[in-house]
Amino acid sequence: MNIGIDKLGFYTSHLYVEMAKLAKAREVDPNKYLIGIGQEKMAVIPPTQDAVTLAANAAASIITKEDMEKIDLVIVATESGVDNSKSVAAYVSRLLGLRKDIRVLELKQACYAATAGLQLAKGHIALHPDKKALVIGADIARYGLKTAGEPTQGGGAVAMLVANDPQILALQDDSVYYADDIMDFWRPLAATEALVDGKYSAGIYLDFFAKVFARYQQETGLTANDFKALLFHLPYTKQGLKALRVAIASLDPTKQAQLLAEFEASKQYSKVTGNLYTGSLYLSLLSLLENSTSLCPGDRLGLFSYGSGAQAEFYSGILQPKFKEALGDHTKLLAHRKEVDVLEYEKIFESNLKHESDRELDITSDPAQFVLAGVKENKRQYIKQ
Ligand code: COA
């Protein structure tokens, strides 16, 4: 059976801040953010967007009426959940107008959970090949103003339709995983910003990558030479580059240059959006598919998923014959965003909806299809515009 990603959608807010300007405001050399961290722009998420609306906006961009008839599983992976009980997927399925005879749930394991969702969806489609599953990674990365993590914030969602005989990428049965109880990044229940031991986290990420990639090669007999591209979770693009350098260290210079060129294509969207947490690896995939000019059907792509806390997985996918026809062009979505200055970004950051029983939000300046209009009697009010 050939199961995998049939469609890929992406949504981020209409606002961004320039990293060079943020660096100036923080009295830091801009090259630290632009080169040292590898980020050029950062999505600024207004209070009218949250994990629910980001997820719904990403999914609405890909699903058709025909898909809606077949979707019977909705998984939303997030670490920016809006409720301790009710899943983001429950809201999203209603906003999208999906059928009621379906399963909906939310998954959490930091930035890794969308990969778990994808693998669970693959199992579901193996049992029900005539159905489709919607898997979405939706998050807002928040570390706090003037913190070390600030330049690695961002937000958005990636939606994936999983189906039998997919148009884009067939997921292979070759996953290798590794888990341990690690305190590298966490967010206590009442906190709206993550706590992170940044350098420790970066080290654990590389350590877990080395472990799963070595075991993957032992178990499959494949090496880095067998991949057209290696894709990484990108909390910031420099982190993925560091892992890629580990993977290609022993390759010949031509293959090294080829994998570096594909990595360049895969980081284009993250570089101007920032960290998407759960969606980040799949934004790298989308960026590669839409920006690389050398991909061919049959090419093998390697995907490294990492979620602090910590869980890692490496697996591969094979590009399908008509993958190009199933793609959009998200460079336009990103190019048409509006720049906000650092003061405005700070104001928006502080106006994030806290735990409030009643508040009305001004939705007039948010052009998204789905928005959060406020909260009434502790119930979040979502609107389709
Ligand atoms: N020009 C070019 N590069 C520069 C520079 C300059 N003027 N100044 C600094 N740099 C480089 C540093 O050498 C370093 O590169 P390296 O990592 O290759 O050594 C990089 O910029 C970052 O500098 P550093 O001093 O380490 O930054 P920091 O202490 O402010 O922290 C992070 C950076 C990424 C650790 C921090 O932003 C963070 O914790 N982010 C969250 C991380 C995260 O998301 N973790 C969990 C998910 S996996």
Boltz pocket constraint, residues with backbone or C-beta under 6 A from the ligand:
constraints:
  - pocket:
      binder: B
      contacts: [[A, 29], [A, 30], [A, 31], [A, 32], [A, 33], [A, 35], [A, 36], [A, 37], [A, 148], [A, 149], [A, 150], [A, 151], [A, 152], [A, 184], [A, 185], [A, 196], [A, 197], [A, 198], [A, 199], [A, 201], [A, 202], [A, 205], [A, 235], [A, 236], [A, 275], [A, 306], [A, 308]]
      max_distance: 6.0
